[in-house]
Amino acid sequence: MSAVAAGQTSDWLKIWIAFLAGCIGAFQLGKTFASLALIIDELDLSLVQAGLILSLFSLIAAIAGAGFGLLSDRIGHLRMALTGLTVSACGSFLGALASSIDLLLLSRLIEGFGFILVIVALPSLISRSASDRDRPLAMGLWGAFMPAGIGLSMIITPLLIDWHGWRGLWNDVGLMILAWAIVLYLTFRSRVPAAGVHLSTADFLGSVMRLGPLLVVAGFVCYSSLYQSLTAFLPTILVTDFNLPLAHAARFGALVVVGNIIGNVTAGWLIGRGLMPWKLLTVSFIVMGLCASLVFATFSEPTLKIVAGFLFSAFGGIFPGTAFVLAARYSPSPSHMALMAGFMLQGAGIGQTLGPLLVSSIVEYSASWNSANLVVVAMAGIGLCCALLLRRRS
């Protein structure tokens, strides 16, 4: 049963504690954005090796997201979240000791597995802490954990690097994660059973292997392909094509990332007031396609690219905010949505890996950023089709 019975009020303290656990977990991604240049210089890494450091999390999600979701629903979400936070922190401590690419990649692998364990388990803790009325808003809030965590880390991590270098930053992030694991345990220990409800594997798979959930997962592939490509390459375009200082380009990139929070929270609020999810997803993919096309178009000036990038992110945030609301609806019960969250995470991992690879390949072949619009239009179009097909299933 859900921890919050129908008609009762939501436990917003628990919802915020779980949300912040996801944000702090996302520091494992944000810390690399601030320190990668220092690591490349100190360890003498190639660009391919640096790319592996950034992409390992996405690869793990693409391979194991659904499996971890099923495991979380079986053994208990609090137990899984605490295990993931501990494993992720240990990976961070190990990375601080790295003197070669091999040990650093091993540490990132450990961090990545821990991170995935955390983010497939936390949505169920949030869902079971929300009333039926507030659940759309709570799940929309959860959809913002990644941009919120990365955006916050972009503010904090440069200060920590200036204080005691990237290795000190790695240790700091590990300590923050462990500290919040204790907070999460103390907050949820009296309300969440140690083990999950023992539903059969067929019951779990039957809840996601239907057209509605599969369309949401396919939409996540398209959304994450678009989002990862634009946020990764916009600062590069501003620096290489318009000679903006790297620091300025990085700030504009951070602004675009944080803009995603707007769409996430707005989506949950609008669905809670009766707006159909498929309509929100339709608007999201149309605006993402148009704005991304402007970002990659050769005729657009830097100001237009930055504004278009922010609007892309803000309207794009509607997708994950809406998708997590649908995940709660498609799950066997509101408190057992880890498998659905894992499937969506798997779709996101595939998109995050596929999108930048396709964009970088076609741009390198054609020697023009404008060619990226072939990928952008295709992904936005497929996502739009998924949204329209969801009309009768959401």
RONUMAR-304902 format. One record per residue (C-alpha): x, y, z; residue in one letter. Coordinates in nm, 3 decimals. Example, Ala and Ser with C-alpha at 12.3 -4.5 7.8 and 13.67 -1.06 7.14 Angstrom:
<pts>
PT       c1       c2       c3  residu
PT    1.230   -0.450    0.780       a
PT    1.367   -0.106    0.714       s
</pts>
This chain:
<pts>
PT       c1       c2       c3  residu
PT    0.000    0.000    0.000       m
PT    0.101    0.360   -0.042       s
PT    0.245    0.520    0.270       a
PT    0.006    0.813    0.227       v
PT   -0.352    0.696    0.216       a
PT   -0.606    0.852   -0.014       a
PT   -0.743    1.175    0.127       g
PT   -0.445    1.242    0.351       q
PT   -0.196    1.522    0.302       t
PT    0.143    1.469    0.144       s
PT    0.455    1.440    0.355       d
PT    0.651    1.716    0.183       w
PT    0.948    1.688    0.419       l
PT    1.009    1.333    0.300       k
PT    0.950    1.433   -0.062       i
PT    1.210    1.711   -0.040       w
PT    1.460    1.489    0.144       i
PT    1.436    1.227   -0.131       a
PT    1.451    1.491   -0.405       f
PT    1.767    1.645   -0.254       l
PT    1.921    1.297   -0.232       a
PT    1.883    1.276   -0.609       g
PT    2.028    1.626   -0.654       c
PT    2.333    1.543   -0.441       i
PT    2.374    1.216   -0.629       g
PT    2.383    1.420   -0.952       a
PT    2.689    1.602   -0.815       f
PT    2.879    1.299   -0.946       q
PT    2.799    1.428   -1.295       l
PT    2.838    1.798   -1.227       g
PT    3.177    1.766   -1.060       k
PT    3.331    1.631   -1.382       t
PT    3.213    1.932   -1.583       f
PT    3.406    2.167   -1.354       a
PT    3.721    1.959   -1.316       s
PT    3.765    1.766   -1.641       l
PT    4.019    2.010   -1.785       a
PT    4.237    1.975   -1.473       l
PT    4.213    1.596   -1.483       i
PT    4.305    1.584   -1.852       i
PT    4.613    1.796   -1.782       d
PT    4.728    1.611   -1.469       e
PT    4.674    1.256   -1.598       l
PT    4.762    1.341   -1.960       d
PT    4.437    1.202   -2.099       l
PT    4.324    1.187   -2.460       s
PT    3.987    1.327   -2.567       l
PT    3.858    0.972   -2.610       v
PT    3.953    0.890   -2.250       q
PT    3.793    1.212   -2.132       a
PT    3.479    1.121   -2.322       g
PT    3.468    0.786   -2.144       l
PT    3.482    0.962   -1.808       i
PT    3.175    1.162   -1.907       l
PT    2.977    0.886   -2.080       s
PT    3.013    0.592   -1.840       l
PT    2.702    0.687   -1.643       f
PT    2.491    0.694   -1.960       s
PT    2.628    0.358   -2.075       l
PT    2.546    0.195   -1.740       i
PT    2.194    0.337   -1.752       a
PT    2.145    0.216   -2.109       a
PT    2.251   -0.137   -2.015       i
PT    2.117   -0.192   -1.664       a
PT    1.846    0.064   -1.580       g
PT    1.546   -0.171   -1.604       a
PT    1.724   -0.453   -1.424       g
PT    1.809   -0.228   -1.131       f
PT    1.451   -0.104   -1.124       g
PT    1.319   -0.459   -1.095       l
PT    1.574   -0.533   -0.822       l
PT    1.471   -0.221   -0.629       s
PT    1.104   -0.319   -0.632       d
PT    1.203   -0.662   -0.503       r
PT    1.444   -0.581   -0.219       i
PT    1.305   -0.246   -0.103       g
PT    1.351    0.111   -0.222       h
PT    1.507    0.259    0.091       l
PT    1.759   -0.024    0.111       r
PT    1.844    0.019   -0.257       m
PT    1.879    0.398   -0.229       a
PT    2.107    0.375    0.076       l
PT    2.319    0.107   -0.092       t
PT    2.349    0.321   -0.403       g
PT    2.451    0.633   -0.211       l
PT    2.715    0.437   -0.020       t
PT    2.855    0.273   -0.334       v
PT    2.860    0.606   -0.516       s
PT    3.045    0.775   -0.229       a
PT    3.304    0.494   -0.220       c
PT    3.364    0.541   -0.592       g
PT    3.425    0.911   -0.536       s
PT    3.678    0.841   -0.261       f
PT    3.856    0.594   -0.488       l
PT    3.867    0.847   -0.771       g
PT    4.045    1.096   -0.545       a
PT    4.334    0.847   -0.525       l
PT    4.359    0.790   -0.900       a
PT    4.701    0.835   -1.057       s
PT    4.608    0.678   -1.391       s
PT    4.314    0.656   -1.628       i
PT    4.252    0.292   -1.534       d
PT    4.182    0.365   -1.167       l
PT    3.983    0.677   -1.252       l
PT    3.760    0.484   -1.493       l
PT    3.710    0.212   -1.232       l
PT    3.604    0.476   -0.982       s
PT    3.361    0.626   -1.232       r
PT    3.220    0.281   -1.298       l
PT    3.155    0.235   -0.926       i
PT    3.006    0.585   -0.897       e
PT    2.784    0.515   -1.195       g
PT    2.645    0.190   -1.060       f
PT    2.573    0.358   -0.726       g
PT    2.407    0.653   -0.897       f
PT    2.176    0.431   -1.102       i
PT    2.075    0.236   -0.790       l
PT    1.979    0.564   -0.624       v
PT    1.774    0.717   -0.901       i
PT    1.565    0.407   -0.974       v
PT    1.475    0.376   -0.604       a
PT    1.399    0.735   -0.502       l
PT    1.090    0.791   -0.725       p
PT    0.903    0.522   -0.531       s
PT    0.990    0.687   -0.199       l
PT    0.858    1.016   -0.333       i
PT    0.545    0.862   -0.485       s
PT    0.446    0.679   -0.167       r
PT    0.493    0.999    0.036       s
PT    0.253    1.199   -0.183       a
PT   -0.125    1.206   -0.173       s
PT   -0.319    1.121   -0.488       d
PT   -0.386    1.491   -0.543       r
PT   -0.024    1.601   -0.502       d
PT    0.145    1.305   -0.674       r
PT    0.168    1.473   -1.019       p
PT    0.339    1.778   -0.866       l
PT    0.572    1.559   -0.658       a
PT    0.674    1.349   -0.958       m
PT    0.719    1.660   -1.170       g
PT    0.952    1.791   -0.899       l
PT    1.147    1.465   -0.907       w
PT    1.195    1.506   -1.282       g
PT    1.401    1.819   -1.206       a
PT    1.660    1.646   -0.985       f
PT    1.921    1.617   -1.262       m
PT    1.928    1.982   -1.382       p
PT    1.892    2.106   -1.025       a
PT    2.178    1.888   -0.902       g
PT    2.408    1.966   -1.193       i
PT    2.324    2.337   -1.178       g
PT    2.393    2.351   -0.804       l
PT    2.718    2.161   -0.846       s
PT    2.829    2.407   -1.114       m
PT    2.802    2.680   -0.850       i
PT    2.967    2.487   -0.564       i
PT    3.238    2.279   -0.727       t
PT    3.456    2.562   -0.869       p
PT    3.487    2.700   -0.515       l
PT    3.592    2.361   -0.379       l
PT    3.844    2.313   -0.661       i
PT    3.999    2.651   -0.582       d
PT    4.020    2.546   -0.217       w
PT    4.191    2.207   -0.249       h
PT    4.193    2.085   -0.608       g
PT    3.993    1.825   -0.796       w
PT    4.098    1.540   -0.565       r
PT    3.966    1.734   -0.268       g
PT    3.645    1.792   -0.465       l
PT    3.608    1.416   -0.520       w
PT    3.640    1.358   -0.143       n
PT    3.398    1.642   -0.065       d
PT    3.131    1.497   -0.292       v
PT    3.176    1.154   -0.133       g
PT    3.131    1.301    0.215       l
PT    2.821    1.498    0.110       m
PT    2.664    1.184   -0.034       i
PT    2.734    0.981    0.281       l
PT    2.597    1.259    0.502       a
PT    2.274    1.274    0.302       w
PT    2.244    0.896    0.311       a
PT    2.222    0.926    0.690       i
PT    1.957    1.197    0.657       v
PT    1.759    0.980    0.415       l
PT    1.775    0.680    0.648       y
PT    1.664    0.878    0.953       l
PT    1.379    1.033    0.756       t
PT    1.234    0.718    0.600       f
PT    1.328    0.431    0.832       r
PT    1.000    0.434    1.027       s
PT    0.776    0.459    0.722       r
PT    0.922    0.231    0.455       v
PT    0.939   -0.148    0.484       p
PT    1.284   -0.304    0.457       a
PT    1.180   -0.524    0.166       a
PT    0.957   -0.466   -0.130       g
PT    0.621   -0.624   -0.195       v
PT    0.678   -0.961   -0.359       h
PT    0.493   -0.923   -0.685       l
PT    0.581   -1.176   -0.952       s
PT    0.819   -1.092   -1.233       t
PT    0.529   -1.138   -1.477       a
PT    0.323   -0.878   -1.287       d
PT    0.610   -0.629   -1.300       f
PT    0.689   -0.687   -1.666       l
PT    0.321   -0.680   -1.756       g
PT    0.299   -0.330   -1.614       s
PT    0.562   -0.191   -1.853       v
PT    0.552   -0.413   -2.163       m
PT    0.250   -0.231   -2.300       r
PT    0.222    0.033   -2.567       l
PT    0.178    0.327   -2.329       g
PT    0.492    0.266   -2.119       p
PT    0.694    0.173   -2.428       l
PT    0.597    0.501   -2.596       l
PT    0.718    0.691   -2.288       v
PT    1.051    0.505   -2.300       v
PT    1.086    0.575   -2.674       a
PT    1.010    0.939   -2.603       g
PT    1.287    0.941   -2.343       f
PT    1.534    0.820   -2.607       v
PT    1.437    1.112   -2.831       c
PT    1.429    1.369   -2.549       y
PT    1.766    1.274   -2.403       s
PT    1.926    1.261   -2.749       s
PT    1.813    1.617   -2.813       l
PT    1.892    1.747   -2.465       y
PT    2.236    1.589   -2.434       q
PT    2.339    1.703   -2.781       s
PT    2.234    2.064   -2.733       l
PT    2.372    2.111   -2.381       t
PT    2.699    1.942   -2.477       a
PT    2.763    2.136   -2.796       f
PT    2.614    2.484   -2.735       l
PT    2.915    2.607   -2.533       p
PT    3.147    2.462   -2.799       t
PT    2.962    2.647   -3.076       i
PT    2.981    2.974   -2.884       l
PT    3.355    2.936   -2.830       v
PT    3.465    2.801   -3.168       t
PT    3.233    2.995   -3.400       d
PT    3.191    3.324   -3.213       f
PT    3.508    3.344   -2.999       n
PT    3.320    3.383   -2.670       l
PT    3.545    3.336   -2.364       p
PT    3.517    2.983   -2.227       l
PT    3.399    3.110   -1.886       a
PT    3.112    3.304   -2.046       h
PT    3.011    3.009   -2.262       a
PT    3.012    2.784   -1.955       a
PT    2.781    3.024   -1.768       r
PT    2.537    3.031   -2.059       f
PT    2.552    2.651   -2.070       g
PT    2.469    2.637   -1.699       a
PT    2.175    2.874   -1.756       l
PT    2.039    2.639   -2.021       v
PT    2.072    2.337   -1.789       v
PT    1.894    2.510   -1.500       v
PT    1.613    2.622   -1.732       g
PT    1.506    2.258   -1.750       n
PT    1.373    2.281   -1.394       i
PT    1.095    2.517   -1.508       i
PT    0.938    2.263   -1.739       g
PT    0.963    1.976   -1.491       n
PT    0.776    2.150   -1.211       v
PT    0.527    2.318   -1.445       t
PT    0.436    1.984   -1.604       a
PT    0.345    1.826   -1.271       g
PT    0.144    2.133   -1.169       w
PT   -0.051    2.141   -1.498       l
PT   -0.128    1.767   -1.496       i
PT   -0.248    1.799   -1.138       g
PT   -0.499    2.053   -1.267       r
PT   -0.634    1.829   -1.539       g
PT   -0.423    1.900   -1.849       l
PT   -0.373    1.585   -2.057       m
PT   -0.012    1.458   -2.059       p
PT   -0.005    1.395   -2.435       w
PT   -0.076    1.763   -2.499       k
PT    0.219    1.867   -2.283       l
PT    0.449    1.618   -2.459       l
PT    0.332    1.743   -2.799       t
PT    0.416    2.103   -2.712       v
PT    0.748    1.995   -2.561       s
PT    0.874    1.816   -2.873       f
PT    0.754    2.088   -3.112       i
PT    0.936    2.362   -2.918       v
PT    1.246    2.147   -2.865       m
PT    1.269    2.076   -3.237       g
PT    1.229    2.441   -3.338       l
PT    1.467    2.580   -3.076       c
PT    1.735    2.317   -3.132       a
PT    1.721    2.392   -3.504       s
PT    1.791    2.758   -3.427       l
PT    2.084    2.667   -3.203       v
PT    2.252    2.457   -3.472       f
PT    2.157    2.683   -3.765       a
PT    2.452    2.871   -3.913       t
PT    2.252    3.193   -3.963       f
PT    2.160    3.246   -3.597       s
PT    2.365    3.484   -3.384       e
PT    2.494    3.404   -3.031       p
PT    2.211    3.588   -2.854       t
PT    1.949    3.399   -3.053       l
PT    2.126    3.069   -2.987       k
PT    2.136    3.132   -2.611       i
PT    1.769    3.237   -2.595       v
PT    1.668    2.940   -2.810       a
PT    1.878    2.710   -2.591       g
PT    1.708    2.833   -2.275       f
PT    1.360    2.792   -2.425       l
PT    1.460    2.449   -2.553       f
PT    1.558    2.344   -2.202       s
PT    1.257    2.502   -2.028       a
PT    1.002    2.344   -2.262       f
PT    1.209    2.028   -2.284       g
PT    1.179    1.989   -1.907       g
PT    0.810    1.927   -1.963       i
PT    0.898    1.583   -2.096       f
PT    1.065    1.424   -1.791       p
PT    0.820    1.598   -1.558       g
PT    0.530    1.446   -1.751       t
PT    0.701    1.109   -1.802       a
PT    0.747    1.051   -1.428       f
PT    0.380    1.132   -1.369       v
PT    0.291    0.870   -1.630       l
PT    0.536    0.626   -1.471       a
PT    0.340    0.643   -1.146       a
PT    0.017    0.580   -1.338       r
PT    0.157    0.283   -1.529       y
PT    0.309    0.116   -1.222       s
PT    0.135   -0.165   -1.027       p
PT    0.098    0.080   -0.735       s
PT    0.225    0.435   -0.667       p
PT    0.491    0.299   -0.430       s
PT    0.622    0.042   -0.679       h
PT    0.737    0.236   -0.981       m
PT    1.109    0.156   -0.973       a
PT    1.086   -0.082   -1.269       l
PT    0.914    0.183   -1.481       m
PT    1.167    0.441   -1.365       a
PT    1.443    0.198   -1.460       g
PT    1.302    0.149   -1.809       f
PT    1.281    0.526   -1.858       m
PT    1.637    0.560   -1.731       l
PT    1.744    0.297   -1.983       q
PT    1.582    0.499   -2.261       g
PT    1.753    0.814   -2.135       a
PT    2.090    0.636   -2.128       g
PT    2.048    0.516   -2.485       i
PT    1.954    0.866   -2.600       g
PT    2.239    1.034   -2.411       q
PT    2.484    0.797   -2.577       t
PT    2.328    0.803   -2.924       l
PT    2.248    1.173   -2.966       g
PT    2.593    1.332   -2.925       p
PT    2.750    1.049   -3.127       l
PT    2.516    1.109   -3.422       l
PT    2.550    1.487   -3.406       v
PT    2.930    1.486   -3.376       s
PT    2.964    1.234   -3.660       s
PT    2.743    1.419   -3.907       i
PT    2.896    1.758   -3.821       v
PT    3.249    1.622   -3.862       e
PT    3.157    1.466   -4.197       y
PT    2.988    1.779   -4.333       s
PT    3.206    2.039   -4.156       a
PT    2.892    2.235   -4.066       s
PT    2.689    2.261   -3.745       w
PT    2.381    2.313   -3.961       n
PT    2.392    1.945   -4.056       s
PT    2.309    1.855   -3.696       a
PT    1.953    1.957   -3.775       n
PT    1.910    1.631   -3.966       l
PT    1.940    1.452   -3.632       v
PT    1.745    1.716   -3.441       v
PT    1.444    1.714   -3.673       v
PT    1.437    1.333   -3.687       a
PT    1.446    1.293   -3.307       m
PT    1.189    1.567   -3.248       a
PT    0.964    1.415   -3.512       g
PT    0.980    1.066   -3.362       i
PT    0.917    1.208   -3.016       g
PT    0.617    1.401   -3.148       l
PT    0.473    1.081   -3.296       c
PT    0.512    0.908   -2.958       c
PT    0.330    1.196   -2.788       a
PT    0.040    1.183   -3.033       l
PT    0.010    0.804   -2.997       l
PT   -0.017    0.851   -2.621       l
PT   -0.338    1.048   -2.669       r
PT   -0.558    0.748   -2.588       r
PT   -0.322    0.596   -2.329       r
PT   -0.250    0.870   -2.075       s
</pts>
